[in-house]
């Protein structure tokens, strides 16, 4: 009798899964690799297109190393597409932040939004005229800025600080992308500040805030900042509480309500979410409803408390589909033997509650792990996103979720990053062009030697 090696069913499924991922791999191209000072480094947040097809984004580091605080000053950059097919994209640093000593921002920790005139808007985690201290150093409480294109091509762009958070009570450490409403108001989140909560961090005050920034009534006037809600976190010794450390990337519904996630807070049950180095709790999904009358208070509603088994520590916001369901990623938790984050769907119920469904739990191998970016839909209702780690080479992945009959979703890995020359650690939402190609950033990787072995980060294109 001939001896034949047997393959276990589990191993066979794993091999088939890898074959599926490999056969579905898209083509990735690094459009630009950052080089640190005086160029940018560590790109953050989402990219945006203008009407001419130029890409814009921000870097948390690079530009200049003269700013107070734990990071460098950071930049805003433009990537112009090649004039001829097959050519190289051209990077231009549009602005280098100057930091707290100049009442300017420093260290962006979110991407950009763009208005119909081509003005760019974003946040910096530090800088500004505020009185916030970090380890005894005056670093500022953060800013919201506008960058306006020049009247003459080739001239410098003009930066304007729209809001400089004055104290931690008004907000500290703005994080994530901003969002406009139909009236031109801007909404965003600060990881700390807000005036409430004592259990969120040993170095920063309070548990975070959601703010609104309203444009001036007359041209040239000042924008008005208002804290809509200050998170309270989980009280010392409690097992449940409010959210803490909101992530930005907010969305609005047609009634003006705001939806988002917090990284910490909520469920603090022992054995699941309690304690931790950075904070307490597994995080929440929340809704902020606008007041019924002018001058009234916004009302927070906790839509879901993560419990670890369905995910924990959502590092980005939520996104709606056409049916009004919400979707988000979590950077940790989930199902399986080695859970490393999840993708969760939330369906509104007739009783006002939301039902959570896990669409995918990452296992930190072929499918990636620790997703830290928001999701994006295509026109067919497929979801796309990035996992900051895991994959075949450990540099993170790009994935797609496709809805199937019966309510299930099919997961496909589209690309595994191959650092160091390739990108590594994708941690921002993707953006589509008109042809269906996607663009994004990796915070590390590339050939930027000034940042050491890990590289200074990249901007990439991925196409089917």
Secondary structure, 3 states (H helix, E strand, C coil): CCCCCCCCHHHHHHHHHHHHHHHCCCEEEEEEECCCCCCEEEEEEEEEECCCCCEEEEEEEECCCCCCCCCCCCEEEEEECCCCCCCCCEEEEEEECCCHHHCCEECCCCCCEECCCCCEEEEECEECCCCCEECCEECCCCEEEEEECCCCCCCCCEEEEEEECCCCCCCEEEEEEEEECCCCCEEEEEEECCCCCCCCCCCCCCCCEEEEEECCCCCCCCCEEEEEEECCCCCCCCCEEEEEEECCCCEECCCCCEEEEEEEEEECCCCCCCCCCCCCCCCEEEEEECCCCCCCCCEEEEEEECCCCCCECCCCCCEECCCCCEEEEECECCCCCCCCCEEEEEEECCCCCEEEEEEEECCCCCCCECCCCCCEECCCCCEEEEECEECCCCECEEEEEEECHHHCEEEEEEEECCCCCCEEEECCCCEECCCCCEEEEEEEECCCHHHHHHCCCEEEEEEC
